[in-house]
Amino acid sequence: MAQNLDYHMKDSSLYNSGDNSCGKLYTWSLAMKLDLSCNNNACKSSIDTRHRGVCPENWHIPTAAEWEKLINSSDNSAKNLKAREGWKDSYGNPLGNGTNTSGFAAQPCEAYESGIYLYEGTQGTWWTTLENTNGNNASIYSMSSFNDDILTNQPFKTAYFSVRCIKN
């Protein structure tokens, strides 16, 4: 999918900036289309191999392995995954635009965590299906306008991030 998911559901969030190209933000349980209690409890047994979650029919939320495959196919560089425009520094000046040779067209869309909108124009962050064993965290992949690294982290599942879907 060459854009972030824009499926409206109860408790999904619009971006603070109002940027429609960014789609919506989802907690992990919303993205997986599981009960909200899964944001604070282990729900690994509820995740299918190709977990549809909020994705359209015949699409699914990417696994960490699918993200790694995408990263490897892009020469391990966010530059090849980032959109050609839209990436900015902290002051709103153009910085870190990509070549989009992969066709992924990663956008620097916000995140929402602990009551604060973060990273407007400077970072793109997407959920995976991978849940941490403690049940409170899940894996994300992110890119920044400040470098061409692709990072993975495991924030609290109550944070709101973007979703990309993969065709089955």
KEKE-3310 file (N, C-alpha, C; in steps of 0.2 Angstrom, whole numbers, plus 5000, padded with zeros to 4 digits):
npx = (5004:5003:5001:4996:4984:4967:4956:4941:4937:4929:4937:4949:4961:4962:4975:4984:4988:4979:4982:4977:4983:4990:4981:4974:4977:4981:4979:4988:4979:4967:4972:4974:4962:4956:4949:4949:4956:4967:4977:4984:4986:4993:4989:4993:4989:4978:4982:4983:4992:4992:4986:4972:4966:4962:4963:4958:4948:4957:4969:4983:4990:5007:5019:5034:5044:5040:5042:5056:5059:5055:5064:5076:5075:5076:5089:5092:5090:5081:5080:5076:5064:5056:5045:5046:5044:5039:5045:5053:5062:5064:5059:5051:5057:5062:5069:5078:5070:5065:5070:5061:5062:5057:5043:5036:5033:5034:5027:5030:5022:5012:5013:5004:5005:5004:4995:5000:5003:5016:5031:5027:5029:5042:5044:5040:5029:5025:5014:5017:5012:5018:5019:5026:5032:5028:5016:5012:5018:5022:5029:5036:5040:5050:5055:5065:5067:5079:5089:5094:5091:5082:5072:5068:5056:5048:5036:5023:5007:4996:4999:4997:4999:5003:4996:5001:4995:4997:4995:4987)
npy = (4994:5011:5021:5029:5021:5026:5023:5026:5023:5021:5029:5030:5042:5058:5067:5080:5091:5091:5085:5077:5067:5059:5049:5040:5039:5026:5016:5001:4990:4995:4996:4982:4978:4973:4970:4984:4981:4974:4983:4984:4971:4955:4949:4940:4928:4930:4935:4933:4924:4931:4945:4954:4965:4982:4984:4984:4971:4957:4962:4965:4968:4972:4960:4960:4953:4955:4969:4969:4963:4972:4983:4977:4975:4988:4992:4994:5008:5022:5032:5027:5023:5034:5047:5059:5072:5083:5080:5087:5099:5103:5116:5117:5118:5111:5095:5080:5073:5059:5047:5038:5026:5014:5014:5015:5027:5034:5044:5059:5058:5062:5057:5051:5052:5049:5060:5070:5077:5072:5074:5080:5082:5077:5064:5047:5034:5017:5003:4986:4968:4962:4958:4963:4952:4956:4961:4974:4982:4984:4981:4994:5002:5015:5031:5045:5063:5067:5058:5044:5032:5017:5013:5002:5000:4997:5004:5009:5001:5009:5021:5031:5027:5027:5016:5004:4994:4977:4969:4953)
npz = (5000:4996:5004:5019:5030:5030:5038:5046:5063:5078:5091:5083:5078:5071:5062:5071:5063:5053:5041:5027:5019:5028:5033:5046:5064:5075:5090:5096:5098:5091:5078:5076:5077:5089:5105:5116:5128:5125:5123:5135:5139:5136:5120:5110:5106:5098:5086:5069:5056:5044:5048:5047:5054:5054:5041:5023:5015:5010:5013:5024:5041:5042:5047:5058:5051:5038:5037:5038:5026:5017:5020:5018:5004:5000:5001:5014:5017:5023:5014:5001:5004:5008:5004:4990:4994:5008:5020:5034:5044:5062:5061:5051:5038:5022:5023:5022:5012:5002:4989:4985:4978:4980:4979:4991:4997:5010:5022:5033:5046:5060:5077:5092:5108:5126:5127:5119:5103:5092:5082:5070:5053:5054:5056:5052:5058:5060:5064:5068:5068:5078:5095:5111:5124:5137:5135:5136:5126:5108:5092:5082:5066:5061:5053:5050:5047:5049:5046:5037:5042:5047:5060:5073:5087:5103:5108:5121:5119:5119:5113:5098:5081:5064:5051:5039:5026:5019:5003:5002)
capx = (5000:5008:4999:4994:4977:4963:4949:4938:4933:4928:4943:4955:4963:4964:4981:4983:4989:4974:4985:4973:4988:4993:4977:4972:4982:4978:4983:4989:4973:4963:4975:4973:4954:4955:4947:4954:4960:4973:4982:4987:4987:4995:4984:4997:4985:4972:4985:4983:4998:4990:4981:4969:4965:4958:4965:4953:4948:4962:4975:4984:4995:5013:5023:5041:5048:5038:5045:5063:5060:5055:5070:5082:5074:5077:5096:5093:5090:5075:5079:5073:5057:5053:5042:5051:5043:5035:5049:5055:5066:5059:5056:5046:5061:5063:5075:5077:5066:5068:5070:5055:5063:5053:5036:5032:5031:5033:5026:5032:5015:5012:5011:5000:5007:5003:4991:5004:5005:5023:5035:5024:5033:5049:5045:5034:5030:5020:5013:5017:5008:5023:5018:5031:5030:5025:5009:5011:5022:5022:5034:5034:5046:5050:5060:5066:5069:5086:5094:5091:5090:5075:5072:5062:5056:5043:5032:5017:5002:4991:5001:4994:5003:5000:4996:5001:4993:5000:4990:4988)
capy = (5000:5017:5027:5027:5019:5031:5020:5029:5019:5024:5030:5032:5049:5062:5071:5087:5095:5090:5083:5071:5062:5055:5044:5041:5036:5020:5012:4994:4986:4997:4993:4975:4977:4969:4973:4989:4978:4972:4988:4983:4964:4951:4946:4937:4922:4933:4938:4928:4925:4937:4948:4959:4971:4987:4984:4981:4964:4954:4965:4963:4972:4969:4958:4963:4950:4958:4975:4968:4961:4979:4986:4974:4977:4995:4993:4996:5015:5025:5037:5024:5022:5040:5051:5064:5078:5083:5079:5094:5099:5105:5123:5117:5118:5104:5091:5073:5070:5053:5046:5034:5021:5008:5015:5015:5034:5035:5051:5061:5059:5063:5051:5054:5048:5053:5066:5075:5076:5072:5073:5083:5083:5075:5056:5042:5028:5012:4997:4979:4964:4959:4961:4961:4947:4958:4963:4982:4985:4981:4984:4999:5004:5023:5035:5052:5067:5069:5053:5038:5025:5014:5011:4999:5001:4994:5008:5006:5000:5014:5026:5031:5028:5026:5009:5002:4987:4973:4964:4946)
capz = (5000:4995:5008:5026:5031:5032:5039:5052:5067:5085:5095:5079:5078:5065:5064:5073:5058:5048:5034:5025:5016:5033:5035:5054:5069:5079:5095:5093:5098:5086:5072:5075:5078:5095:5111:5119:5134:5122:5124:5141:5141:5130:5115:5104:5103:5094:5080:5064:5052:5040:5052:5044:5058:5051:5033:5019:5013:5006:5015:5031:5044:5041:5052:5058:5045:5031:5037:5037:5019:5013:5022:5014:4997:4999:5003:5021:5018:5023:5008:4996:5006:5009:4999:4988:4997:5014:5026:5036:5050:5067:5060:5045:5032:5019:5026:5023:5008:4999:4982:4984:4973:4982:4978:4997:4998:5017:5024:5039:5049:5067:5082:5097:5114:5132:5127:5115:5096:5091:5076:5064:5047:5055:5057:5051:5062:5058:5068:5066:5072:5084:5102:5116:5128:5143:5134:5136:5120:5102:5088:5077:5062:5060:5049:5052:5042:5051:5044:5032:5046:5048:5067:5076:5094:5106:5113:5124:5114:5120:5108:5092:5076:5057:5048:5032:5024:5013:5000:5003)
cpx = (5004:5005:4996:4986:4973:4956:4947:4935:4933:4935:4950:4955:4964:4971:4980:4984:4984:4976:4981:4977:4990:4988:4975:4977:4978:4982:4984:4983:4968:4965:4974:4966:4953:4952:4952:4958:4967:4979:4986:4988:4989:4989:4987:4993:4979:4975:4985:4990:4997:4985:4978:4968:4960:4959:4959:4953:4954:4969:4976:4989:5001:5016:5030:5045:5046:5041:5053:5064:5060:5061:5076:5081:5076:5085:5097:5093:5083:5074:5076:5066:5053:5050:5047:5050:5039:5039:5052:5059:5061:5056:5052:5050:5062:5069:5073:5072:5069:5068:5064:5056:5059:5046:5032:5030:5030:5032:5028:5025:5016:5011:5007:5002:5007:5000:4995:5005:5013:5025:5031:5029:5040:5050:5039:5035:5024:5020:5015:5013:5012:5021:5024:5028:5027:5018:5007:5014:5021:5027:5031:5041:5045:5056:5059:5068:5077:5091:5090:5091:5083:5076:5066:5062:5050:5039:5026:5011:4997:4993:4998:4999:5000:5000:4997:4999:4997:4995:4992:4991)
cpy = (5006:5023:5024:5025:5025:5029:5023:5024:5023:5024:5031:5040:5052:5065:5078:5092:5095:5088:5076:5066:5057:5049:5046:5038:5031:5018:5005:4990:4988:4995:4986:4973:4972:4973:4978:4986:4976:4977:4987:4976:4961:4948:4942:4931:4924:4936:4932:4929:4931:4941:4954:4965:4976:4988:4981:4974:4962:4958:4964:4968:4969:4966:4961:4959:4953:4965:4974:4966:4968:4982:4984:4975:4984:4997:4996:5004:5018:5030:5034:5022:5028:5044:5056:5071:5078:5082:5085:5093:5102:5112:5123:5118:5112:5101:5084:5069:5064:5053:5042:5029:5015:5008:5016:5022:5036:5043:5053:5063:5059:5056:5055:5049:5052:5059:5072:5072:5077:5071:5075:5085:5080:5067:5053:5036:5023:5006:4991:4975:4961:4963:4958:4956:4949:4961:4970:4985:4981:4985:4989:5000:5012:5025:5042:5056:5069:5064:5048:5032:5023:5011:5007:5000:4997:4999:5005:5006:5005:5021:5026:5032:5026:5018:5009:4995:4984:4969:4957:4943)
cpz = (5000:4999:5015:5026:5033:5034:5046:5056:5074:5088:5090:5080:5072:5067:5066:5068:5053:5041:5032:5022:5021:5035:5043:5058:5073:5084:5092:5093:5093:5079:5071:5076:5083:5100:5114:5125:5131:5122:5130:5143:5134:5126:5109:5101:5098:5087:5075:5060:5048:5043:5049:5048:5054:5043:5029:5018:5009:5007:5022:5034:5044:5048:5052:5052:5039:5031:5035:5029:5015:5014:5018:5007:4995:5001:5010:5022:5018:5016:5002:4997:5007:5003:4996:4991:5004:5020:5028:5043:5056:5066:5054:5038:5029:5022:5025:5018:5004:4992:4980:4978:4974:4980:4985:4999:5006:5018:5031:5043:5057:5071:5088:5103:5120:5132:5123:5108:5095:5084:5070:5059:5048:5055:5055:5055:5061:5063:5064:5070:5078:5091:5107:5121:5135:5142:5133:5130:5114:5097:5083:5072:5061:5056:5051:5047:5043:5049:5039:5036:5046:5055:5069:5084:5096:5111:5116:5118:5114:5115:5102:5086:5069:5056:5041:5031:5018:5010:5001:4997)
residu = (MET:ALA:GLN:ASN:LEU:ASP:TYR:HIS:MET:LYS:ASP:SER:SER:LEU:TYR:ASN:SER:GLY:ASP:ASN:SER:CYS:GLY:LYS:LEU:TYR:THR:TRP:SER:LEU:ALA:MET:LYS:LEU:ASP:LEU:SER:CYS:ASN:ASN:ASN:ALA:CYS:LYS:SER:SER:ILE:ASP:THR:ARG:HIS:ARG:GLY:VAL:CYS:PRO:GLU:ASN:TRP:HIS:ILE:PRO:THR:ALA:ALA:GLU:TRP:GLU:LYS:LEU:ILE:ASN:SER:SER:ASP:ASN:SER:ALA:LYS:ASN:LEU:LYS:ALA:ARG:GLU:GLY:TRP:LYS:ASP:SER:TYR:GLY:ASN:PRO:LEU:GLY:ASN:GLY:THR:ASN:THR:SER:GLY:PHE:ALA:ALA:GLN:PRO:CYS:GLU:ALA:TYR:GLU:SER:GLY:ILE:TYR:LEU:TYR:GLU:GLY:THR:GLN:GLY:THR:TRP:TRP:THR:THR:LEU:GLU:ASN:THR:ASN:GLY:ASN:ASN:ALA:SER:ILE:TYR:SER:MET:SER:SER:PHE:ASN:ASP:ASP:ILE:LEU:THR:ASN:GLN:PRO:PHE:LYS:THR:ALA:TYR:PHE:SER:VAL:ARG:CYS:ILE:LYS:ASN)
# end
